[in-house]
Structures are given as C-alpha cells and as structure tokens.
Amino acid sequence: MTKLLAVILSLSTYMAAAAEKPVTIVSTSVSGRHVLVHIQLDGKADEMTCTRGVKGCVVPDPGAYLMIELSPEESLYTDCDNVRIYSQETQAGQRNEIGDFCVL
C-alpha cells in the first residue's frame, strides 16, 4: 500500500511539472480595456491578452515565467486557451501567481 501511494504521488508530481511551460514575456501594451502581452513560447513568438477589470488580468513585467493551461472550470475566457502565469521558483521553492490570460 505504501509503494502504491508513493507511485501515485510521484505520478501526480510529474504530471503537474509536465503541464508547466516556460514562457518569456517580451513586452506588453494596453489599449482601452485590453492588455496585449507579446511572448516567446516554445521558441515562437505568440500573443496573449486579458480584459482589464476581469479577475486575474494584470500588466506583467517583461521576463521569464512559468505558464500552465487552465481547466475549463477555471477558465474565464471562452474563445481561446486560458493560461495562468507564475513567477519562476524562488530559492524557497515558492512561485507567485501573476495573472490569467487568453492565448491568441
């Protein structure tokens, strides 16, 4: 039973880590109620956006972050892939939630 529990915990840790993707925020701009974020993801230029005033919408600083895709239950936007951006791990192993975005 103990071995089974260890395998399950290892597998869930692996799956959580596999869902994280490194992303670099290159620049941001604000136009009216929309925040546009230019990113590098998997070596390709891409964009994500959020609507100011909506929970989780921020104007992030350029830099390196971690990104996870949100489940449908957590998603705020209905017409795109919803993601949450976290800071890179700190020395204490903690990450700070930055915001939620729609990948265009």
For each residue, the residues with C-beta under 8 A, 3 or more apart:
1: 4 5
2: 5 6
3: 6 7
4: 1 7 8
5: 1 2 8 9
6: 2 3 9 10
7: 3 4 10 11
8: 4 5 11 12
9: 5 6 12 13
10: 6 7 13 14
11: 7 8 14 15
12: 8 9 15 16
13: 9 10 16 17
14: 10 11 17 18
15: 11 12 18 19
16: 12 13 19 20
17: 13 14 20
18: 14 15
19: 15 16 68 69
20: 16 17 66 67 68 86
21: 41 42 66 67 68
22: 64 65 66 67
23: 39 40 41 64 65 66 67 85
24: 39 40 41 62 63 64 65
25: 28 37 38 39 60 61 62 63 65 85
26: 38 39 40 45 62
27: 37 38 62
28: 25 35 36 37 38 59 60 61 62
29: 35 36
30: 34 35 36 52 59
31: 34 36
32:
33: 51 52 53
34: 30 31 49 50 51 52
35: 28 29 30 49 50 51 52 57 58 59
36: 28 29 30 31 47 49
37: 25 27 28 47 48 49 50 60 101
38: 25 26 27 28 45 46 47
39: 23 24 25 26 45 46 47 48
40: 23 24 26 43 44 45 46
41: 21 23 24 44 46 67 103
42: 21
43: 40
44: 40 41
45: 26 38 39 40
46: 38 39 40 41 103 104
47: 36 37 38 39 103 104
48: 37 39 83 101 102 103 104
49: 34 35 36 37 101 102 104
50: 34 35 37 54 56 57 58 77 99 100 101 102
51: 33 34 35 54 57
52: 30 33 34 35 57
53: 33 57
54: 50 51 57 76
55: 76 100
56: 50 76 84 99 100 101
57: 35 50 51 52 53 54 99 100 101
58: 35 50 98 99
59: 28 30 35
60: 25 28 37 63 65 85 98 99
61: 25 28
62: 24 25 26 27 28
63: 24 25 60
64: 22 23 24 88
65: 22 23 24 25 60 85 86 87 88 98
66: 20 21 22 23 85 86 87 88 89 95
67: 20 21 22 23 41 83 84 85 86
68: 19 20 21 83 84 86
69: 19 81 82 83
70: 74 75 82 83 84 100
71: 74 75
72: 75
73:
74: 70 71 82 84
75: 70 71 72 78 82
76: 54 55 56 82 100 102
77: 50 80 82 102
78: 75
79: 102
80: 77 102 103 104
81: 69 102 103
82: 69 70 74 75 76 77 100 101 102 103
83: 48 67 68 69 70 100 101 102 103
84: 56 67 68 70 74 97 98 99 100 101
85: 23 25 60 65 66 67 97 98 99 100 101
86: 20 65 66 67 68 95 96 97 98
87: 65 66 90 95 96 98
88: 64 65 66 95
89: 66 93 94 95
90: 87 93 94 95 96
91:
92:
93: 89 90
94: 89 90
95: 66 86 87 88 89 90
96: 86 87 90
97: 84 85 86
98: 58 60 65 84 85 86 87
99: 50 56 57 58 60 84 85
100: 50 55 56 57 70 76 82 83 84 85
101: 37 48 49 50 56 57 82 83 84 85
102: 48 49 50 76 77 79 80 81 82 83
103: 41 46 47 48 80 81 82 83
104: 46 47 48 49 80
